[in-house]
Amino acid sequence: MKNFRRESRVAPSLTDTAGRRPEFAERDSVLWVGNIRALKRPELLLEAAGKLPHLEFHIIGGPMPGSESLLQRCARRPQSWQMCASTGPFPTTRWVNFYERAGCSSVRPEIEGFPNTYLQAWSRGTPVVAFLDPEQLIARNGMGRAVTSVSELCEAIANAHRRCARLGSGQSTQP
């Protein structure tokens, strides 16, 4: 009212914040969620999965028109890659468990506004490893790690997995 002479309204969250937020010791996978199209760069996570064969990767998404060949390339994946492809809506009740299991959620858009997948991950206590860090939100708030290369992506994913393993064994998370 003060600045724009308008009433304001609080919009409800676009994410479902109910559910579990398991301890890291219970987490065992890497998650990628998005439309399967070149702009989202799923092949970078495929590359990371190939370099980290001891980790379990999950992808949830479906093809955009014209991206069917990319979906087929993603389907020919390393054994550690679990794909949940969907051509229609993927109900929240099905994908929320994947966020709860993930030691980190990884997203790699070339360009994007503010990804809803970040909100979904953070609402489950899941850190985000991403090439896109709007206004350095991830870095400033310690909510994951912003990366600039596939090698940094692999390092960040491996560190998140090691943190989960250390917590599961009762060891300190300090380096």
Backbone as JSON, one array per atom type, in Angstrom:
{
  "sequence": "MKNFRRESRVAPSLTDTAGRRPEFAERDSVLWVGNIRALKRPELLLEAAGKLPHLEFHIIGGPMPGSESLLQRCARRPQSWQMCASTGPFPTTRWVNFYERAGCSSVRPEIEGFPNTYLQAWSRGTPVVAFLDPEQLIARNGMGRAVTSVSELCEAIANAHRRCARLGSGQSTQP",
  "N": [[0.84, -1.19, 0.0], [1.92, 1.21, 0.82], [4.01, 1.74, -1.08], [2.9, 1.25, -3.64], [0.25, 1.86, -3.6], [-1.68, -0.12, -3.45], [-3.58, -2.95, -2.41], [-2.2, -5.83, -0.9], [-1.77, -9.36, -1.38], [-1.27, -12.53, 0.08], [0.15, -15.12, -1.57], [-0.46, -18.58, -1.76], [1.95, -21.21, -1.19], [3.57, -22.69, -4.01], [4.4, -25.2, -3.8], [4.11, -28.42, -2.32], [4.39, -28.65, 0.99], [4.08, -30.49, 2.93], [4.9, -33.68, 4.39], [7.68, -36.02, 4.6], [10.94, -35.23, 5.86], [13.55, -36.65, 5.59], [16.47, -37.68, 7.48], [19.85, -37.15, 6.38], [21.24, -39.52, 6.45], [19.43, -41.4, 5.64], [19.14, -41.07, 2.97], [19.67, -41.85, -0.49], [20.13, -41.35, -3.21], [20.42, -39.55, -6.38], [18.63, -36.96, -7.84], [16.86, -35.9, -10.73], [14.59, -33.72, -12.14], [12.31, -32.77, -14.61], [11.12, -31.43, -17.77], [11.93, -33.36, -20.55], [14.05, -32.14, -22.58], [16.25, -30.42, -24.82], [16.99, -27.87, -23.81], [16.93, -28.21, -21.04], [19.09, -29.83, -20.56], [19.56, -32.7, -19.92], [21.46, -34.55, -20.66], [23.85, -33.88, -19.45], [23.6, -34.77, -16.84], [23.43, -37.46, -17.4], [26.04, -37.86, -18.25], [27.36, -37.36, -15.84], [26.3, -39.47, -14.33], [27.47, -41.61, -15.65], [30.1, -41.22, -14.84], [29.95, -41.6, -12.17], [29.33, -44.34, -11.28], [28.73, -45.81, -9.02], [26.7, -44.58, -7.69], [23.16, -44.02, -7.31], [20.93, -42.84, -9.67], [18.05, -40.9, -10.46], [15.6, -40.01, -12.82], [12.91, -37.94, -13.52], [10.43, -37.22, -15.7], [9.07, -36.14, -18.85], [8.92, -36.23, -22.47], [9.16, -33.28, -24.45], [7.31, -32.05, -27.24], [9.04, -32.86, -30.19], [11.33, -33.57, -28.9], [11.7, -36.24, -28.65], [13.79, -37.95, -29.48], [15.84, -37.27, -27.75], [14.78, -38.2, -25.36], [14.9, -40.93, -25.92], [17.7, -41.26, -26.04], [18.28, -40.71, -23.38], [17.04, -42.87, -22.23], [18.74, -44.96, -22.9], [20.87, -45.69, -20.83], [23.33, -45.46, -18.15], [23.67, -48.24, -15.85], [23.12, -47.36, -13.3], [21.2, -45.5, -13.57], [17.95, -44.63, -13.13], [14.95, -44.38, -14.71], [12.0, -42.54, -14.78], [9.9, -42.09, -16.87], [7.34, -40.11, -18.24], [4.47, -39.44, -20.12], [2.42, -37.86, -19.59], [0.8, -35.92, -16.98], [2.61, -36.24, -13.95], [1.8, -37.45, -10.99], [1.96, -35.7, -7.87], [2.04, -37.32, -5.59], [3.52, -39.46, -6.46], [6.11, -38.51, -7.2], [7.11, -37.14, -4.99], [8.27, -38.81, -3.09], [10.7, -39.4, -4.28], [12.13, -37.0, -4.05], [12.37, -37.0, -1.29], [14.07, -39.14, -0.86], [16.41, -38.33, -2.03], [19.82, -37.41, -1.89], [20.74, -35.21, -3.08], [19.38, -32.85, -5.36], [19.53, -32.35, -8.78], [19.84, -29.9, -11.22], [20.0, -28.48, -14.48], [19.45, -26.21, -16.28], [19.89, -24.27, -19.29], [18.94, -21.7, -19.54], [16.57, -20.15, -17.52], [13.75, -19.16, -15.56], [12.97, -18.84, -12.23], [13.42, -21.96, -11.01], [10.85, -24.24, -10.23], [11.51, -26.71, -9.3], [13.58, -26.32, -7.52], [12.28, -25.28, -5.28], [10.64, -27.46, -4.64], [12.59, -29.37, -3.96], [13.93, -28.1, -1.79], [11.82, -27.89, 0.01], [11.7, -30.41, 0.98], [14.01, -30.64, 2.31], [16.16, -31.16, 0.72], [19.24, -30.6, -0.77], [20.24, -28.52, -3.57], [22.01, -29.02, -6.52], [23.32, -27.16, -9.01], [23.58, -25.57, -12.24], [22.48, -23.15, -12.56], [22.04, -20.4, -10.54], [20.0, -18.39, -9.32], [20.33, -15.06, -8.45], [22.32, -15.81, -6.71], [21.25, -17.4, -4.74], [21.43, -20.09, -3.89], [24.19, -20.4, -3.23], [24.59, -18.27, -1.34], [22.93, -19.03, 0.76], [23.59, -21.58, 1.5], [22.22, -23.8, 0.43], [22.79, -25.98, -1.13], [24.8, -26.42, -4.02], [26.26, -24.32, -6.43], [27.38, -24.9, -9.69], [29.8, -24.97, -12.41], [30.69, -26.67, -14.35], [30.78, -30.05, -15.71], [32.57, -31.62, -14.28], [32.64, -30.27, -11.81], [29.96, -30.65, -11.16], [29.9, -33.45, -10.81], [31.66, -33.65, -8.63], [30.25, -32.2, -6.65], [27.92, -33.76, -6.41], [29.03, -36.2, -5.58], [30.16, -35.36, -3.13], [27.81, -34.73, -1.71], [26.7, -37.28, -1.55], [28.7, -38.6, -0.05], [28.42, -37.2, 2.33], [25.89, -38.04, 3.14], [26.48, -40.77, 3.54], [28.42, -40.62, 5.6], [26.88, -39.56, 7.68], [25.09, -41.62, 7.97], [26.71, -43.58, 9.02], [27.31, -42.6, 11.43], [29.5, -40.96, 11.63], [31.33, -37.88, 11.83], [30.42, -34.93, 10.03], [32.28, -33.1, 9.43], [35.05, -31.92, 7.52]],
  "CA": [[0.0, 0.0, 0.0], [2.8, 2.36, 0.95], [4.77, 2.0, -2.29], [2.16, 1.15, -4.9], [-1.15, 2.21, -3.34], [-2.49, -1.3, -3.76], [-3.66, -3.98, -1.39], [-1.4, -7.01, -1.25], [-2.31, -10.66, -0.98], [-0.27, -13.58, 0.23], [-0.14, -16.26, -2.44], [-0.01, -19.83, -1.13], [3.12, -21.82, -1.8], [3.34, -23.52, -5.17], [4.91, -26.53, -3.5], [3.51, -29.15, -1.21], [5.43, -28.67, 2.02], [3.84, -31.59, 3.87], [5.67, -34.89, 4.06], [8.89, -36.33, 5.38], [12.24, -34.63, 5.58], [14.44, -37.64, 6.22], [17.86, -37.36, 7.76], [20.7, -37.49, 5.23], [21.64, -40.92, 6.55], [18.41, -42.21, 4.97], [19.05, -40.69, 1.55], [20.52, -42.77, -1.24], [20.08, -41.17, -4.66], [20.52, -38.24, -7.01], [17.36, -36.78, -8.54], [16.7, -34.89, -11.78], [13.17, -33.6, -12.5], [12.07, -31.74, -15.61], [10.76, -31.84, -19.11], [13.11, -33.86, -21.24], [14.3, -31.37, -23.8], [17.64, -29.97, -24.87], [17.17, -26.71, -22.95], [17.14, -28.67, -19.66], [20.39, -30.48, -20.6], [19.65, -33.94, -19.14], [22.64, -35.33, -21.03], [24.92, -33.59, -18.5], [23.45, -35.68, -15.72], [23.82, -38.77, -17.93], [27.5, -37.88, -18.2], [27.74, -37.5, -14.42], [25.95, -40.84, -13.92], [28.5, -42.49, -16.19], [31.34, -41.03, -14.08], [29.69, -41.97, -10.77], [28.48, -45.53, -11.43], [28.39, -46.37, -7.71], [25.55, -43.85, -7.15], [21.87, -44.25, -7.95], [20.36, -41.63, -10.27], [16.66, -41.0, -10.89], [15.09, -38.92, -13.63], [11.45, -37.9, -13.65], [10.06, -36.25, -16.72], [8.56, -36.64, -20.12], [9.46, -35.47, -23.59], [8.45, -32.18, -25.08], [7.22, -32.33, -28.68], [10.29, -32.63, -30.89], [12.46, -34.02, -28.09], [11.58, -37.69, -28.45], [15.1, -38.61, -29.64], [16.57, -37.03, -26.51], [14.22, -39.16, -24.4], [15.46, -42.25, -26.27], [19.1, -41.25, -25.6], [18.27, -40.8, -21.92], [16.61, -44.22, -21.86], [19.94, -45.79, -23.02], [21.55, -45.05, -19.73], [24.12, -46.33, -17.28], [22.83, -49.07, -15.0], [22.75, -46.64, -12.08], [20.23, -44.48, -13.96], [16.57, -45.11, -13.07], [14.15, -43.38, -15.4], [10.56, -42.56, -14.59], [9.4, -41.25, -17.95], [5.9, -39.95, -18.24], [4.03, -38.59, -21.22], [1.37, -37.0, -19.06], [1.11, -35.43, -15.63], [3.2, -37.18, -12.99], [1.19, -36.97, -9.75], [2.83, -35.35, -6.75], [2.17, -38.45, -4.68], [4.53, -40.38, -6.98], [7.47, -37.98, -7.26], [7.56, -36.56, -3.73], [9.15, -39.78, -2.44], [12.02, -39.31, -4.88], [12.8, -35.87, -3.4], [12.68, -37.37, 0.08], [15.19, -40.09, -0.89], [17.58, -37.77, -2.7], [20.87, -36.7, -1.17], [20.76, -33.91, -3.75], [18.6, -32.72, -6.59], [20.4, -31.69, -9.73], [19.17, -29.28, -12.36], [20.98, -27.88, -15.33], [18.94, -25.48, -17.43], [20.74, -23.23, -19.87], [18.3, -20.47, -19.1], [15.28, -20.43, -16.88], [13.41, -18.22, -14.5], [13.28, -19.5, -10.96], [12.87, -23.31, -11.16], [10.0, -24.8, -9.17], [12.17, -27.89, -8.75], [14.36, -25.9, -6.34], [11.34, -25.19, -4.15], [10.25, -28.82, -4.28], [13.71, -30.0, -3.27], [14.16, -27.46, -0.49], [10.7, -28.18, 0.93], [11.97, -31.74, 1.53], [15.33, -30.61, 2.92], [17.11, -31.71, -0.26], [20.05, -29.55, -1.39], [20.21, -28.43, -5.02], [23.27, -28.84, -7.24], [22.78, -26.58, -10.24], [24.34, -24.61, -13.04], [21.76, -21.88, -12.45], [21.88, -19.96, -9.16], [19.4, -17.06, -9.4], [20.73, -14.11, -7.41], [23.22, -16.55, -5.82], [20.42, -17.89, -3.63], [21.97, -21.37, -3.41], [25.49, -20.16, -2.61], [24.48, -17.4, -0.17], [22.16, -19.64, 1.84], [24.05, -22.94, 1.79], [21.13, -24.73, 0.12], [23.3, -26.83, -2.2], [26.03, -25.89, -4.62], [26.22, -23.87, -7.81], [28.52, -25.45, -10.41], [29.99, -24.4, -13.75], [31.17, -27.7, -15.27], [30.38, -31.42, -15.37], [33.46, -32.11, -13.21], [32.13, -29.71, -10.55], [28.69, -31.34, -10.91], [30.24, -34.76, -10.25], [32.25, -33.43, -7.3], [29.18, -31.8, -5.72], [27.05, -34.93, -6.2], [29.8, -37.16, -4.78], [30.24, -34.82, -1.77], [26.5, -34.9, -1.07], [26.57, -38.71, -1.24], [29.61, -38.9, 1.06], [27.82, -36.63, 3.54], [24.83, -38.97, 3.54], [27.11, -41.99, 4.04], [29.03, -40.33, 6.91], [25.82, -39.42, 8.67], [24.52, -42.95, 8.17], [27.63, -44.39, 9.82], [27.52, -41.93, 12.71], [30.72, -40.18, 11.6], [31.2, -36.44, 11.74], [30.35, -34.41, 8.67], [33.34, -32.12, 9.26], [36.14, -32.43, 6.67]],
  "C": [[0.88, 1.24, 0.0], [3.48, 2.72, -0.37], [3.96, 2.06, -3.57], [0.68, 1.5, -4.79], [-2.09, 1.1, -3.78], [-2.49, -2.22, -2.55], [-2.78, -5.15, -1.84], [-2.12, -8.26, -0.76], [-1.15, -11.64, -0.86], [-0.71, -14.74, -0.65], [0.34, -17.52, -1.73], [1.17, -20.41, -1.89], [2.72, -22.67, -3.0], [3.82, -24.94, -4.94], [4.15, -27.12, -2.33], [4.57, -29.29, -0.14], [5.18, -29.76, 3.07], [4.72, -32.77, 3.47], [6.91, -35.0, 4.91], [10.07, -35.47, 4.94], [13.27, -35.52, 6.25], [15.83, -37.09, 6.5], [18.7, -37.77, 6.54], [21.14, -38.94, 5.27], [20.67, -41.84, 5.83], [18.35, -41.99, 3.47], [20.07, -41.46, 0.73], [20.57, -42.51, -2.75], [20.3, -39.72, -5.07], [19.27, -38.1, -7.88], [17.45, -35.66, -9.57], [15.22, -34.89, -12.15], [13.04, -32.5, -13.55], [11.56, -32.31, -16.91], [12.03, -32.28, -19.82], [13.2, -33.17, -22.59], [15.7, -30.77, -23.69], [17.92, -28.8, -23.92], [17.48, -27.1, -21.51], [18.44, -29.45, -19.48], [20.49, -31.76, -19.76], [20.88, -34.77, -19.48], [23.82, -35.04, -20.1], [24.82, -34.48, -17.27], [23.75, -37.11, -16.15], [25.34, -38.91, -17.87], [27.99, -38.07, -16.76], [27.44, -38.92, -13.93], [26.97, -41.84, -14.43], [29.81, -42.4, -15.41], [31.19, -41.43, -12.61], [28.82, -43.22, -10.73], [28.07, -46.16, -10.1], [27.18, -45.67, -7.07], [24.29, -44.17, -7.94], [21.3, -42.92, -8.41], [18.91, -41.89, -10.67], [16.34, -39.78, -11.76], [13.58, -39.05, -13.71], [11.13, -36.83, -14.68], [9.53, -36.92, -17.95], [9.05, -35.75, -21.23], [8.56, -34.3, -23.97], [8.34, -32.53, -26.56], [8.52, -31.93, -29.39], [11.51, -33.11, -30.13], [12.45, -35.53, -27.86], [12.92, -38.41, -28.58], [15.97, -38.41, -28.4], [16.08, -37.98, -25.42], [14.79, -40.54, -24.67], [16.93, -42.33, -25.85], [19.18, -41.37, -24.08], [17.9, -42.2, -21.46], [17.77, -45.22, -22.0], [20.94, -45.23, -22.03], [22.49, -46.0, -19.01], [23.19, -47.12, -16.36], [22.36, -48.33, -13.75], [21.63, -45.63, -12.32], [18.84, -45.11, -13.97], [15.68, -44.04, -13.68], [12.67, -43.6, -15.16], [9.96, -41.63, -15.64], [7.88, -41.24, -17.92], [5.51, -39.05, -19.4], [2.9, -37.67, -20.78], [1.76, -36.49, -17.69], [1.63, -36.55, -14.74], [2.73, -36.73, -11.62], [2.2, -36.74, -8.63], [3.07, -36.54, -5.83], [3.22, -39.45, -5.16], [5.93, -39.8, -6.91], [7.98, -37.44, -5.95], [8.51, -37.51, -2.99], [10.56, -39.73, -3.0], [12.8, -38.14, -4.28], [13.22, -36.25, -1.98], [13.85, -38.35, 0.17], [16.48, -39.47, -1.36], [18.54, -37.08, -1.73], [21.1, -35.33, -1.79], [19.87, -34.0, -4.98], [19.44, -31.91, -7.54], [19.59, -31.14, -10.89], [20.18, -28.5, -13.17], [20.41, -27.06, -16.47], [19.96, -24.49, -17.97], [20.24, -21.87, -19.42], [16.97, -20.87, -18.49], [15.0, -19.3, -15.91], [13.84, -18.85, -13.19], [12.63, -20.88, -10.99], [12.04, -23.76, -9.96], [10.65, -26.02, -8.54], [13.05, -27.54, -7.55], [13.44, -25.87, -5.12], [10.9, -26.57, -3.68], [11.36, -29.51, -3.5], [13.88, -29.41, -1.87], [13.04, -27.74, 0.49], [10.85, -29.56, 1.56], [13.35, -31.81, 2.18], [16.42, -31.15, 2.02], [17.91, -30.58, -0.89], [20.01, -29.65, -2.92], [21.63, -28.22, -5.53], [22.88, -28.36, -8.63], [23.78, -25.67, -10.95], [23.72, -23.22, -12.93], [21.54, -21.55, -10.97], [21.32, -18.53, -9.17], [19.76, -16.21, -8.18], [21.6, -14.75, -6.34], [22.5, -17.05, -4.56], [20.99, -19.17, -3.04], [23.26, -21.11, -2.63], [25.37, -19.35, -1.32], [23.84, -18.09, 1.02], [22.55, -21.08, 2.15], [22.99, -23.99, 1.5], [21.51, -25.66, -1.02], [24.58, -26.24, -2.72], [25.78, -25.49, -6.07], [27.5, -24.36, -8.48], [28.62, -24.82, -11.8], [30.46, -25.43, -14.77], [30.67, -29.07, -14.83], [31.28, -31.96, -14.26], [33.03, -31.55, -11.86], [30.8, -30.35, -10.17], [28.96, -32.69, -10.25], [30.79, -34.62, -8.83], [31.17, -33.09, -6.28], [28.25, -32.96, -5.41], [27.76, -35.93, -5.3], [29.93, -36.67, -3.33], [28.93, -34.98, -1.03], [26.31, -36.36, -0.67], [27.46, -39.1, -0.07], [29.04, -38.38, 2.38], [26.72, -37.55, 4.05], [25.42, -40.23, 4.15], [27.74, -41.77, 5.41], [27.97, -40.23, 7.99], [25.19, -40.77, 8.98], [25.4, -43.83, 9.05], [27.9, -43.76, 11.18], [28.77, -41.08, 12.75], [30.39, -38.69, 11.49], [31.13, -36.02, 10.28], [31.44, -33.38, 8.43], [34.46, -32.72, 8.42], [37.35, -32.83, 7.48]]
}
